[in-house]
Amino acid sequence: MTHIKENLSEIEKKIQAACERTGRTREEVTLIAVTKTKPVEDIREVIDYGINDIGENKVQEILMKYPEFQEQLIWHMIGHLQTNKVKMIIDQVDLIHSVDSLKLAAKINDEAKKIDKVQKILIQINIAEEESKFGLEVDDVEELIRDIAKLPNIMIKGLMTIAPFVEDSEENRGIFRQMTQIFVDINKKNIDNVIMNTLSMGMTNDYEVAIEEGSTMVRIGTAIFGQRNYH
Ligand SMILES: *Cc1c(COP(=O)(O)O)cnc(C)c1O
């Protein structure tokens, strides 16, 4: 017995409340169900409740799960992507959230070209600069965007960040605010071929604050499906 239905309706209320508090409309925020480590049955359940956006962070899991669904879902690659795996998922993913180098972007461009696709991507920023896992430093963002914008088979849709895990989500408010500022600043520069409308930020522990600060895509796993079991 899962609590997916109850969890989703609770999250939906909180998303709506966060939108209302800041004068935003619910339509401005997309809820991505992060289904990593979770079985196909759980994904079926959220689809039944109206979810269309599915987030996975491993190529292998996308390859396993994608063929199980005939319906038109929107698949988000939210995890670190190695260049040698791009070709395995290029025809399956709608949005790649985790582009943080020109090398990766160039590879995506090449593989997208082969299948006649314009791949939508987000630029991942490591704004907290905490023991730097993946993502770009703030100072390098504009230059990378200018370089990637020249690649014809890529469309930069916006920015993404993974904020640190904190007990009190208020601690991440400054990070989300800074992300929105970078987003606005870059849009003002009118870079050819760059029309950013997507800001992917906010997870189970901090999505309400992220929405208050301008997020347009929240990526939620644990709050929907419960704790992940890694074995
Ligand atoms: C796992 C994951 C999430 C979801 O995290 P929860 O805390 O379970 O909501 C969001 N974004 C990325 C990139 C992830 O890897």
Ligand as a Chemical Component Dictionary entry (heavy atoms), coordinates in Angstrom:
data_LIG
# 
_chem_comp.id                   LIG 
_chem_comp.type                 NON-POLYMER 
_chem_comp.pdbx_formal_charge   0 
_chem_comp.three_letter_code    LIG 
# 
loop_
_chem_comp_atom.comp_id 
_chem_comp_atom.atom_id 
_chem_comp_atom.alt_atom_id 
_chem_comp_atom.type_symbol 
_chem_comp_atom.charge 
_chem_comp_atom.model_Cartn_x 
_chem_comp_atom.model_Cartn_y 
_chem_comp_atom.model_Cartn_z 
_chem_comp_atom.pdbx_ordinal 
LIG C1 C1 C 0 16.798 12.713 -6.722 1  
LIG C2 C2 C 0 16.738 14.056 -7.354 2  
LIG C3 C3 C 0 15.666 14.926 -7.100 3  
LIG C4 C4 C 0 14.515 14.595 -6.163 4  
LIG O1 O1 O 0 14.960 14.621 -4.842 5  
LIG P1 P1 P 0 13.923 14.480 -3.615 6  
LIG O2 O2 O 0 14.625 15.119 -2.488 7  
LIG O3 O3 O 0 13.686 13.025 -3.423 8  
LIG O4 O4 O 0 12.685 15.202 -3.992 9  
LIG C5 C5 C 0 15.664 16.156 -7.739 10 
LIG N1 N1 N 0 16.651 16.513 -8.583 11 
LIG C6 C6 C 0 17.693 15.719 -8.843 12 
LIG C7 C7 C 0 18.746 16.178 -9.786 13 
LIG C8 C8 C 0 17.778 14.464 -8.241 14 
LIG O5 O5 O 0 18.822 13.671 -8.512 15 
# 
loop_
_chem_comp_bond.comp_id 
_chem_comp_bond.atom_id_1 
_chem_comp_bond.atom_id_2 
_chem_comp_bond.value_order 
_chem_comp_bond.pdbx_ordinal 
LIG C1 C2 SING 1  
LIG C2 C3 SING 2  
LIG C2 C8 DOUB 3  
LIG C3 C4 SING 4  
LIG C3 C5 DOUB 5  
LIG C4 O1 SING 6  
LIG O1 P1 SING 7  
LIG P1 O2 DOUB 8  
LIG P1 O3 SING 9  
LIG P1 O4 SING 10 
LIG C5 N1 SING 11 
LIG N1 C6 DOUB 12 
LIG C6 C7 SING 13 
LIG C6 C8 SING 14 
LIG C8 O5 SING 15 
# 
